[in-house]
Structure formats: C-alpha cells, structure tokens
C-alpha cells in the first residue's frame, strides 16, 4: 500500500496504531468507571487484560505499517522506520508497565481503569511525538504525554509524597513546555513553516543564523533538556521519581524519557541539520555534565528508588552522546539503547516493587540484604538488570553503549567517548553495591517472613525481560539492523553529519 | 508592527519566567506559566500576519492544551492543599527539591 496523503483516508491509515490505541484507552476508561465504587481484584485483572489487548492490536497495526510506503518525505505523518521502531519502544514500555503494576494497583487500591487508560493515552502522545514531521503535532504529542504523566505521578491521593511529586512535576513540566513553545514560535518566525523538512530547506536556502533562529535553538534545547532531564535541568527528576507510585516511575523513567529523546532527535537532526555546528557545543556540554554529575550523585544515594532515578538521569547523558554525534550509527545506537533501556529500567523497578511489598516502603539498600539467597530467581534477574544498567559485557546495556561509542568515534568525539567510559566505570560502584547487599550480606534477624515473591505473571515477565537482555547482549544483530534502518530514514540525503564536528 | 509585537511577547515571556522562578505560591507560579504560553501565542499571531495561517492554527491548539493543563494542574494543587492546607511550595519538603 502506498500513501500520498491526497485524501483523508490516507491519514487514517498512516495513523492506524495511534487511533486504535486511543480507542482502546477510551474503552478501558469507560469500563473502569462503569462499575463505580466496588472494585473487585478480578475486575482489575480484566481491565489490565483489555489494556494489554489494546496495546497488542496497536502493535499489530504498527507491524502492518512496515508494508506501507509513503510518497515523498515531507508529509505531516511520517511513515518511516524511525517512527515504527520508536513505536515498538513505547508499546513495549507501556505493556511491561501494565504487567508490572497489577499487584501494585491492587494493593494500593488505585482506580485501575483510569490508571491503565492514562498509560495508554500517554503512549498515544509518545507515538505522535515520534511519528510526525510537524512541530504542531510534536507539541500536541508532548502535551498529551505530559498531562497524562502529571496525573500518573500524583495518582495516589492518599500519599503526601505522591501529591508533592505531582505538583513539582507539573510546575516544572509546564515551565519547560513554555520554553519549548516559545522556541517553536521563534523557529516558525525565522523559517516561516512548522514542518521540519521544510524548515531544513528554508534554513539551507536562507543560509545561516538569524537572531531569531539562535534564540529558537536555545529555547528548544532548554525545553527538551528539561524533558529528557539533562543536567543542569534535572532537578525535578529525583524528587518526582521518588515520590510517584512505583509503576508510574518505571513508566516515566523508561517510556517518557524515550519519547522525549525520539522527538529531540527528530527535531534537531532533521530541522536543524544545517546548523549542526551551532548546536553541537550545547549538546556536548549537556552530555558531559549529565554523565559526570548524575553518576557522582548516584554514588551517594542509599535509597534504591532515588538511586535508580539518578541512574536514569545518567543514562540520559549516554544518550545525549549519541545525539551530539548526530550520525547514522549514533542515531541507530540511540534507538537500540532506548529499547534496551526500557527493558532494564522497567525490570529493575518491577523487582523494586516486589521487594517493597507493592508499596512505598523498604526502599533502602539495606532492605536488599540477603535477598538473593531468600528469593534466588528475584536475585538473579535483579542482578542481570543491574549489570545491564551498568553496561557489563554480555548484557544488552553493554551492546547499547558500544554502539553509542561507535557513533561517537565516527564523529571523532573522543573526549565524550572517554567520559562515557569513565562514567560507566563509576556507575559500577552504585549498581554493584545493591548486588553486593543482595548476595554478600546476611538478611537481618526476624525479617525472613517479610518480602514475599512477586505474583506469577510478573515473575514470568521479569524472567522474560532478563532473558531478552541477555539475548541482546550476545546477538544484537537483527534488532540493531532495525534500529539502523530507522536512523537511515532520518538521514535520507547521506551518511549523516559525521565528521563535521569542529 | 511585527517588531513591536515580538518585543511585547518577549517581555511577557521574561516576566512569566521570572515569576515562576521568584514566586513561591503554586497558583501564581501556574499563572506565570500561562503567561509564558500566551507570550508564545502573541508571537504566533503576529508572525502569521506575514507567514500565513499556520501560526493562528497553532494558537488554537495551544489554547486547548493550556485548558487541559489548567484542569489537571488545578486538580493537583487541590490534592496537595488537602494534605498540607497550603499552596506555598516552600512548605512541601518531604522530598528534597
């Protein structure tokens, strides 16, 4: 099937996964409020199953889009493999979050229908962020995702921390949206269009920087840096991630971050490709600062949830290296890394939810003492997630870092590559400290009855996720090819901007 | 006309930014964020006089989004007021800022 967007129907077909998922979200929302107050546990399970079905249907539509081609490369809705690969990440992140949240929402007595519906709506927003070539739709996607994420953060109304995290996230998120929007307005003023491809053409024709364009670049970079939590715009991240309900944290740390990076990449690599030398230094410093500062602060954390929040900031730094390199290899590495990162982050938060009894207690690193011997399966999968986060050879996280480094090397970013390797070495300390507590420290007296294992479905999902991470660590080839095809579709003209770094 | 409009919108944006950074009342901070969004709206409308209809369409979307954001934001502010009986962000200190 070929789409040339001459009729409305073509737009419909191009947006099929998003539309199906949005419809599924509405069904789940309605089904959730249908019964009103009485919430049976099995009802929660049904709603979760419906939400997973909606994701599966959207995933099938996404797979179907691989057989669809578009005419030209300027349409508002992009049907390229970059978008489709990003969609896999978002759908996987949403599905894993829902599976991991079953026991949590039940125990915390959260309104399940709305919880799952919000996750689905946020996912629709993400898919728009990754799948459009127009700043209007990127803005709408960001807001659809963010507004849903604000609610998810503040979702547990009985918990003070959740409300506080929600307020912080809302104020700083909306603040960053203001920067982003003003940047879009100025970019529109400088180029006369909101379409990314036409914007690139207009910049090429106008040759060079006007004052408006400089301001637009700066504001957009600040706005996106807030969204991806790059140092020094990361202040909100640890608080919000610590205060939010654990499934929402997992979802934000993985999928929301991935979506922000995907939109970030498309805007800067497509629209501002011609201005690479102007924005490259900003990205260089953001990447370097993020890697160094986040890893150093993470070293001093004793709360595992907060440590994982800083680790998520640090991973943003590694991904920014890929953006600074701005070539095909680095962008493919970015996509691959985001996929692996989704698996390992949600996996780690899943184990954290089990250890903290599906609530917000027992989050200190001491609470993990002896866990490995009491629950060997849990201990082994958590160790795999931590090793993968640290980038240990043989895990998916290691391959992701290798591909990012390869991209950085192709762009001759040697200093950044060295910082990345050193930061990784530092990160071993805080990841392995948790493993050390799990395997090397005896469980404290009288706690042997505490900390039950997870529910069956969650254990299966955790084992499968750990298995996928190990598989990707050894055989990354086929997924990397998909990611590289996605990167290639962003750079139709040539091999990217490699070698143009000053 | 264009330059004047852009200068006014830049001023509005700066006022909004400073407001968010300086004020500690959550509702005032939220109003300052709205000021930022409307600064961008003013730019869009002014620019679209020269560049075509796109900017004005964008403004409609921004207004819709701002309304949705206000609904969610005020709900969050109410929920935190129920816990703390205040909306001053300096009093929210369970989490380190």
Boltz contact constraints between the chains, C-beta under 6 A:
constraints:
  - contact:
      token1: [A, 136]
      token2: [B, 58]
      max_distance: 6.0
  - contact:
      token1: [A, 136]
      token2: [B, 61]
      max_distance: 6.0
  - contact:
      token1: [A, 140]
      token2: [B, 61]
      max_distance: 6.0
  - contact:
      token1: [A, 143]
      token2: [B, 65]
      max_distance: 6.0
  - contact:
      token1: [A, 147]
      token2: [B, 68]
      max_distance: 6.0
  - contact:
      token1: [A, 147]
      token2: [B, 72]
      max_distance: 6.0
  - contact:
      token1: [A, 150]
      token2: [B, 72]
      max_distance: 6.0
  - contact:
      token1: [A, 151]
      token2: [B, 72]
      max_distance: 6.0
  - contact:
      token1: [A, 154]
      token2: [B, 76]
      max_distance: 6.0
  - contact:
      token1: [A, 157]
      token2: [B, 79]
      max_distance: 6.0
  - contact:
      token1: [A, 160]
      token2: [B, 83]
      max_distance: 6.0
  - contact:
      token1: [A, 160]
      token2: [B, 94]
      max_distance: 6.0
  - contact:
      token1: [A, 161]
      token2: [B, 94]
      max_distance: 6.0
  - contact:
      token1: [A, 163]
      token2: [B, 79]
      max_distance: 6.0
  - contact:
      token1: [A, 163]
      token2: [B, 80]
      max_distance: 6.0
  - contact:
      token1: [A, 163]
      token2: [B, 83]
      max_distance: 6.0
  - contact:
      token1: [A, 164]
      token2: [B, 92]
      max_distance: 6.0
  - contact:
      token1: [A, 164]
      token2: [B, 94]
      max_distance: 6.0
  - contact:
      token1: [A, 164]
      token2: [B, 95]
      max_distance: 6.0
  - contact:
      token1: [A, 166]
      token2: [B, 76]
      max_distance: 6.0
  - contact:
      token1: [A, 167]
      token2: [B, 76]
      max_distance: 6.0
  - contact:
      token1: [A, 167]
      token2: [B, 80]
      max_distance: 6.0
  - contact:
      token1: [A, 170]
      token2: [B, 73]
      max_distance: 6.0
  - contact:
      token1: [A, 170]
      token2: [B, 76]
      max_distance: 6.0
  - contact:
      token1: [A, 171]
      token2: [B, 29]
      max_distance: 6.0
  - contact:
      token1: [A, 174]
      token2: [B, 33]
      max_distance: 6.0
  - contact:
      token1: [A, 174]
      token2: [B, 69]
      max_distance: 6.0
  - contact:
      token1: [A, 175]
      token2: [B, 20]
      max_distance: 6.0
  - contact:
      token1: [A, 175]
      token2: [B, 33]
      max_distance: 6.0
  - contact:
      token1: [A, 178]
      token2: [B, 33]
      max_distance: 6.0
  - contact:
      token1: [A, 178]
      token2: [B, 36]
      max_distance: 6.0
  - contact:
      token1: [A, 178]
      token2: [B, 37]
      max_distance: 6.0
  - contact:
      token1: [A, 181]
      token2: [B, 40]
      max_distance: 6.0
  - contact:
      token1: [A, 182]
      token2: [B, 13]
      max_distance: 6.0
  - contact:
      token1: [A, 182]
      token2: [B, 40]
      max_distance: 6.0
  - contact:
      token1: [A, 185]
      token2: [B, 40]
      max_distance: 6.0
  - contact:
      token1: [A, 185]
      token2: [B, 43]
      max_distance: 6.0
  - contact:
      token1: [A, 185]
      token2: [B, 44]
      max_distance: 6.0
  - contact:
      token1: [A, 189]
      token2: [B, 47]
      max_distance: 6.0
  - contact:
      token1: [A, 192]
      token2: [B, 51]
      max_distance: 6.0
  - contact:
      token1: [A, 194]
      token2: [B, 54]
      max_distance: 6.0
  - contact:
      token1: [A, 239]
      token2: [B, 95]
      max_distance: 6.0
  - contact:
      token1: [A, 242]
      token2: [B, 95]
      max_distance: 6.0
  - contact:
      token1: [A, 243]
      token2: [B, 95]
      max_distance: 6.0
